[in-house]
Amino acid sequence: MATPWPQVAAWPNDPREHAAYLSDYLRKALVCIDSAGDQPVPKPLVKTMIAAMSVLISKFQNTPDLSAVVQAITTIQSDLKTTAETVQSTAIKVQ
């Protein structure tokens, strides 16, 4: 008897959760395909897998590049340090 196909639920919005859910789904689907032998894979399930992978790829493509975020934070930190030093220097001169 063939292993039943995994049930599809709503895909999580968070990319990491989506990736974990998709990985689990694909692992279960592979077990079903292996146990089905020469039986064809149902077209709706293939469409589900492709759609889920496509959405996940899109989520990662729209995720900000962390190196750019780190660079922006470093620039802001440097600007704040310069501003603090300027304020301190000005305060000393005023006194």
OpenMM code with the backbone's topology and positions (N, CA, C; nanometers):
from openmm import Vec3, app, unit

residues = "MET ALA THR PRO TRP PRO GLN VAL ALA ALA TRP PRO ASN ASP PRO ARG GLU HIS ALA ALA TYR LEU SER ASP TYR LEU ARG LYS ALA LEU VAL CYS ILE ASP SER ALA GLY ASP GLN PRO VAL PRO LYS PRO LEU VAL LYS THR MET ILE ALA ALA MET SER VAL LEU ILE SER LYS PHE GLN ASN THR PRO ASP LEU SER ALA VAL VAL GLN ALA ILE THR THR ILE GLN SER ASP LEU LYS THR THR ALA GLU THR VAL GLN SER THR ALA ILE LYS VAL GLN".split()
positions = [
    Vec3(0.0835, -0.1174, 0.0000),
    Vec3(0.0000, 0.0000, 0.0000),
    Vec3(0.0884, 0.1242, 0.0000),
    Vec3(0.0542, 0.2207, -0.0815),
    Vec3(0.1343, 0.3415, -0.0947),
    Vec3(0.1158, 0.4329, 0.0265),
    Vec3(0.2195, 0.5069, 0.0553),
    Vec3(0.2145, 0.6048, 0.1629),
    Vec3(0.1250, 0.7202, 0.1189),
    Vec3(0.0344, 0.7684, 0.2060),
    Vec3(-0.0528, 0.8793, 0.1661),
    Vec3(0.0269, 1.0081, 0.1471),
    Vec3(-0.0209, 1.0904, 0.0576),
    Vec3(0.0463, 1.2177, 0.0300),
    Vec3(0.0334, 1.3095, 0.1504),
    Vec3(0.1368, 1.3923, 0.1748),
    Vec3(0.1291, 1.4849, 0.2888),
    Vec3(0.0195, 1.5887, 0.2660),
    Vec3(-0.0439, 1.6281, 0.3743),
    Vec3(-0.1492, 1.7288, 0.3659),
    Vec3(-0.0859, 1.8673, 0.3488),
    Vec3(-0.1545, 1.9515, 0.2732),
    Vec3(-0.1073, 2.0879, 0.2508),
    Vec3(-0.1873, 2.1810, 0.3398),
    Vec3(-0.1170, 2.2614, 0.4168),
    Vec3(-0.1806, 2.3642, 0.4992),
    Vec3(-0.1316, 2.4992, 0.4474),
    Vec3(-0.1729, 2.6042, 0.5104),
    Vec3(-0.1273, 2.7375, 0.4697),
    Vec3(0.0238, 2.7467, 0.4907),
    Vec3(0.0934, 2.8003, 0.3920),
    Vec3(0.2387, 2.8155, 0.4027),
    Vec3(0.2674, 2.9344, 0.4938),
    Vec3(0.3611, 2.9215, 0.5882),
    Vec3(0.3927, 3.0323, 0.6796),
    Vec3(0.4481, 3.1538, 0.6046),
    Vec3(0.4266, 3.2722, 0.6616),
    Vec3(0.4775, 3.3948, 0.6000),
    Vec3(0.6278, 3.4121, 0.6205),
    Vec3(0.6770, 3.3741, 0.7379),
    Vec3(0.8197, 3.3890, 0.7654),
    Vec3(0.8999, 3.2973, 0.6727),
    Vec3(0.9999, 3.3527, 0.6018),
    Vec3(1.0764, 3.2705, 0.5065),
    Vec3(1.1415, 3.1467, 0.5680),
    Vec3(1.1950, 3.1586, 0.6897),
    Vec3(1.2603, 3.0426, 0.7512),
    Vec3(1.1587, 2.9350, 0.7881),
    Vec3(1.0432, 2.9778, 0.8405),
    Vec3(0.9375, 2.8818, 0.8718),
    Vec3(0.8856, 2.8169, 0.7429),
    Vec3(0.8709, 2.8986, 0.6394),
    Vec3(0.8254, 2.8473, 0.5094),
    Vec3(0.9237, 2.7431, 0.4584),
    Vec3(1.0537, 2.7745, 0.4677),
    Vec3(1.1569, 2.6805, 0.4208),
    Vec3(1.1515, 2.5501, 0.4999),
    Vec3(1.1347, 2.5595, 0.6310),
    Vec3(1.1281, 2.4388, 0.7138),
    Vec3(1.0037, 2.3565, 0.6783),
    Vec3(0.8914, 2.4238, 0.6611),
    Vec3(0.7664, 2.3549, 0.6275),
    Vec3(0.7778, 2.2889, 0.4902),
    Vec3(0.8333, 2.3636, 0.3935),
    Vec3(0.8492, 2.3104, 0.2582),
    Vec3(0.9449, 2.1913, 0.2575),
    Vec3(1.0536, 2.2024, 0.3318),
    Vec3(1.1502, 2.0921, 0.3391),
    Vec3(1.0836, 1.9658, 0.3931),
    Vec3(1.0055, 1.9814, 0.4992),
    Vec3(0.9342, 1.8680, 0.5570),
    Vec3(0.8338, 1.8108, 0.4570),
    Vec3(0.7600, 1.8990, 0.3897),
    Vec3(0.6608, 1.8554, 0.2908),
    Vec3(0.7278, 1.7778, 0.1769),
    Vec3(0.8388, 1.8310, 0.1257),
    Vec3(0.9079, 1.7653, 0.0147),
    Vec3(0.9678, 1.6310, 0.0569),
    Vec3(1.0176, 1.6235, 0.1805),
    Vec3(1.0716, 1.4968, 0.2312),
    Vec3(0.9606, 1.3909, 0.2352),
    Vec3(0.8420, 1.4306, 0.2853),
    Vec3(0.7287, 1.3381, 0.2914),
    Vec3(0.6809, 1.3015, 0.1505),
    Vec3(0.6811, 1.3996, 0.0597),
    Vec3(0.6393, 1.3731, -0.0783),
    Vec3(0.7354, 1.2745, -0.1445),
    Vec3(0.8638, 1.2873, -0.1167),
    Vec3(0.9624, 1.1955, -0.1738),
    Vec3(0.9389, 1.0526, -0.1245),
    Vec3(0.9049, 1.0374, 0.0014),
    Vec3(0.8724, 0.9047, 0.0552),
    Vec3(0.7522, 0.8473, -0.0202),
    Vec3(0.6510, 0.9315, -0.0447),
    Vec3(0.5318, 0.8869, -0.1179),
    Vec3(0.5670, 0.8450, -0.2604),
    Vec3(0.6507, 0.9243, -0.3260),
    Vec3(0.6911, 0.8936, -0.4634),
    Vec3(0.7681, 0.7610, -0.4664),
    Vec3(0.8593, 0.7445, -0.3701),
    Vec3(0.9368, 0.6196, -0.3641),
    Vec3(0.8476, 0.4985, -0.3398),
    Vec3(0.7492, 0.5143, -0.2517),
    Vec3(0.6630, 0.4002, -0.2196),
    Vec3(0.5589, 0.3734, -0.3285),
    Vec3(0.5335, 0.4725, -0.4154),
    Vec3(0.4328, 0.4556, -0.5202),
    Vec3(0.4840, 0.3726, -0.6365),
    Vec3(0.6137, 0.3546, -0.6430),
    Vec3(0.6705, 0.2748, -0.7523),
    Vec3(0.6513, 0.3424, -0.8868),
    Vec3(0.5825, 0.2747, -0.9804),
    Vec3(0.5637, 0.3283, -1.1152),
    Vec3(0.4384, 0.4142, -1.1289),
    Vec3(0.3669, 0.4383, -1.0208),
    Vec3(0.2464, 0.5200, -1.0270),
    Vec3(0.2844, 0.6660, -1.0551),
    Vec3(0.2037, 0.7348, -1.1361),
    Vec3(0.2351, 0.8752, -1.1643),
    Vec3(0.2096, 0.9643, -1.0428),
    Vec3(0.2839, 1.0740, -1.0390),
    Vec3(0.2658, 1.1727, -0.9324),
    Vec3(0.1473, 1.2607, -0.9721),
    Vec3(0.0497, 1.2784, -0.8828),
    Vec3(-0.0664, 1.3608, -0.9163),
    Vec3(-0.0275, 1.5048, -0.9500),
    Vec3(-0.0811, 1.5542, -1.0608),
    Vec3(-0.0489, 1.6873, -1.1105),
    Vec3(-0.0747, 1.7978, -1.0071),
    Vec3(-0.1866, 1.7966, -0.9322),
    Vec3(-0.2082, 1.9027, -0.8331),
    Vec3(-0.0993, 1.9085, -0.7263),
    Vec3(-0.0444, 1.7931, -0.6900),
    Vec3(0.0614, 1.7926, -0.5893),
    Vec3(0.1912, 1.8502, -0.6447),
    Vec3(0.2196, 1.8215, -0.7696),
    Vec3(0.3383, 1.8792, -0.8335),
    Vec3(0.3228, 2.0308, -0.8423),
    Vec3(0.2029, 2.0751, -0.8777),
    Vec3(0.1771, 2.2193, -0.8848),
    Vec3(0.1946, 2.2846, -0.7475),
    Vec3(0.1486, 2.2168, -0.6428),
    Vec3(0.1639, 2.2686, -0.5069),
    Vec3(0.3113, 2.2834, -0.4715),
    Vec3(0.3906, 2.1818, -0.5031),
    Vec3(0.5334, 2.1863, -0.4725),
    Vec3(0.6029, 2.2995, -0.5473),
    Vec3(0.5721, 2.3137, -0.6747),
    Vec3(0.6353, 2.4187, -0.7549),
    Vec3(0.5936, 2.5561, -0.7050),
    Vec3(0.4664, 2.5741, -0.6746),
    Vec3(0.4184, 2.7030, -0.6254),
    Vec3(0.4834, 2.7387, -0.4925),
    Vec3(0.4937, 2.6417, -0.4027),
    Vec3(0.5552, 2.6672, -0.2724),
    Vec3(0.7019, 2.7049, -0.2872),
    Vec3(0.7729, 2.6368, -0.3763),
    Vec3(0.9139, 2.6699, -0.3992),
    Vec3(0.9272, 2.8088, -0.4604),
    Vec3(0.8391, 2.8413, -0.5535),
    Vec3(0.8427, 2.9717, -0.6187),
    Vec3(0.8183, 3.0848, -0.5183),
    Vec3(0.7201, 3.0672, -0.4302),
    Vec3(0.6907, 3.1688, -0.3287),
    Vec3(0.8082, 3.1837, -0.2329),
    Vec3(0.8673, 3.0721, -0.1919),
    Vec3(0.9814, 3.0786, -0.1009),
    Vec3(1.0995, 3.1515, -0.1653),
    Vec3(1.1275, 3.1210, -0.2890),
    Vec3(1.2363, 3.1896, -0.3599),
    Vec3(1.2083, 3.3392, -0.3669),
    Vec3(1.0847, 3.3745, -0.3960),
    Vec3(1.0459, 3.5155, -0.4025),
    Vec3(1.0650, 3.5846, -0.2675),
    Vec3(1.0290, 3.5152, -0.1588),
    Vec3(1.0469, 3.5724, -0.0250),
    Vec3(1.1939, 3.6014, 0.0015),
    Vec3(1.2819, 3.5078, -0.0341),
    Vec3(1.4242, 3.5293, -0.0102),
    Vec3(1.4812, 3.6379, -0.1016),
    Vec3(1.4292, 3.6493, -0.2231),
    Vec3(1.4758, 3.7544, -0.3128),
    Vec3(1.4367, 3.8923, -0.2607),
    Vec3(1.3258, 3.9012, -0.1879),
    Vec3(1.2788, 4.0289, -0.1350),
    Vec3(1.3280, 4.0576, 0.0058),
    Vec3(1.4099, 3.9688, 0.0609),
    Vec3(1.4681, 3.9897, 0.1930),
    Vec3(1.5890, 4.0809, 0.1773),
    Vec3(1.6003, 4.1835, 0.2628),
    Vec3(1.7145, 4.2753, 0.2499),
    Vec3(1.8478, 4.2019, 0.2654),
    Vec3(1.9458, 4.2501, 0.1933),
    Vec3(2.0810, 4.1967, 0.2032),
    Vec3(2.1380, 4.2386, 0.3385),
    Vec3(2.1704, 4.1420, 0.4226),
    Vec3(2.2158, 4.1738, 0.5576),
    Vec3(2.3474, 4.2509, 0.5593),
    Vec3(2.4332, 4.2292, 0.4623),
    Vec3(2.5589, 4.3053, 0.4598),
    Vec3(2.5306, 4.4535, 0.4363),
    Vec3(2.4286, 4.4854, 0.3564),
    Vec3(2.3915, 4.6254, 0.3344),
    Vec3(2.3340, 4.6861, 0.4623),
    Vec3(2.2573, 4.6082, 0.5371),
    Vec3(2.2015, 4.6563, 0.6632),
    Vec3(2.3134, 4.6816, 0.7638),
    Vec3(2.4086, 4.5893, 0.7737),
    Vec3(2.5217, 4.6055, 0.8655),
    Vec3(2.6027, 4.7293, 0.8267),
    Vec3(2.6248, 4.7492, 0.6981),
    Vec3(2.7006, 4.8657, 0.6522),
    Vec3(2.6281, 4.9950, 0.6879),
    Vec3(2.4966, 4.9988, 0.6714),
    Vec3(2.4188, 5.1176, 0.7063),
    Vec3(2.4262, 5.1455, 0.8558),
    Vec3(2.4170, 5.0411, 0.9380),
    Vec3(2.4252, 5.0589, 1.0833),
    Vec3(2.5638, 5.1075, 1.1234),
    Vec3(2.6680, 5.0550, 1.0609),
    Vec3(2.8048, 5.0981, 1.0894),
    Vec3(2.8229, 5.2452, 1.0537),
    Vec3(2.7680, 5.2875, 0.9411),
    Vec3(2.7762, 5.4280, 0.8999),
    Vec3(2.7038, 5.5179, 1.0000),
    Vec3(2.5853, 5.4765, 1.0417),
    Vec3(2.5088, 5.5547, 1.1400),
    Vec3(2.5849, 5.5626, 1.2714),
    Vec3(2.6431, 5.4516, 1.3134),
    Vec3(2.7199, 5.4487, 1.4382),
    Vec3(2.8388, 5.5450, 1.4295),
    Vec3(2.9071, 5.5444, 1.3175),
    Vec3(3.0209, 5.6346, 1.2979),
    Vec3(2.9761, 5.7804, 1.2997),
    Vec3(2.8641, 5.8084, 1.2319),
    Vec3(2.8110, 5.9457, 1.2306),
    Vec3(2.7712, 5.9916, 1.3711),
    Vec3(2.7099, 5.9021, 1.4483),
    Vec3(2.6713, 5.9366, 1.5857),
    Vec3(2.7935, 5.9626, 1.6723),
    Vec3(2.8982, 5.8834, 1.6534),
    Vec3(3.0211, 5.9030, 1.7308),
    Vec3(3.0825, 6.0391, 1.6971),
    Vec3(3.0876, 6.0729, 1.5693),
    Vec3(3.1420, 6.2023, 1.5270),
    Vec3(3.0594, 6.3160, 1.5845),
    Vec3(2.9279, 6.3028, 1.5800),
    Vec3(2.8386, 6.4063, 1.6342),
    Vec3(2.8599, 6.4223, 1.7840),
    Vec3(2.8712, 6.3121, 1.8565),
    Vec3(2.8931, 6.3176, 2.0015),
    Vec3(3.0263, 6.3862, 2.0333),
    Vec3(3.1299, 6.3553, 1.9569),
    Vec3(3.2599, 6.4179, 1.9790),
    Vec3(3.2533, 6.5673, 1.9508),
    Vec3(3.1809, 6.6058, 1.8462),
    Vec3(3.1660, 6.7477, 1.8116),
    Vec3(3.0895, 6.8212, 1.9216),
    Vec3(2.9829, 6.7604, 1.9717),
    Vec3(2.9045, 6.8222, 2.0788),
    Vec3(2.9893, 6.8371, 2.2046),
    Vec3(3.0664, 6.7344, 2.2372),
    Vec3(3.1513, 6.7392, 2.3555),
    Vec3(3.2574, 6.8481, 2.3401),
    Vec3(3.3198, 6.8562, 2.2246),
    Vec3(3.4220, 6.9579, 2.1982),
    Vec3(3.3628, 7.0977, 2.2072),
    Vec3(3.2439, 7.1163, 2.1509),
    Vec3(3.1770, 7.2464, 2.1547),
    Vec3(3.1398, 7.2826, 2.2980),
    Vec3(3.0934, 7.1867, 2.3764),
    Vec3(3.0550, 7.2119, 2.5147),
    Vec3(3.1761, 7.2546, 2.5972),
    Vec3(3.2911, 7.1954, 2.5724),
    Vec3(3.4131, 7.2302, 2.6450),
    Vec3(3.4548, 7.3727, 2.6101),
    Vec3(3.4438, 7.4089, 2.4817),
    Vec3(3.4820, 7.5439, 2.4388),
    Vec3(3.3890, 7.6493, 2.4983),
    Vec3(3.2609, 7.6169, 2.5117),
    Vec3(3.1624, 7.7116, 2.5651),
    Vec3(3.1873, 7.7352, 2.7133),
    Vec3(3.2293, 7.6340, 2.7844),
    Vec3(3.2541, 7.6481, 2.9276),
    Vec3(3.3746, 7.7361, 2.9457),
] * unit.nanometer
topology = app.Topology()
chain = topology.addChain("A")
for resn in residues:
    res = topology.addResidue(resn, chain)
    for name in ("N", "CA", "C"):
        topology.addAtom(name, app.Element.getBySymbol(name[0]), res)
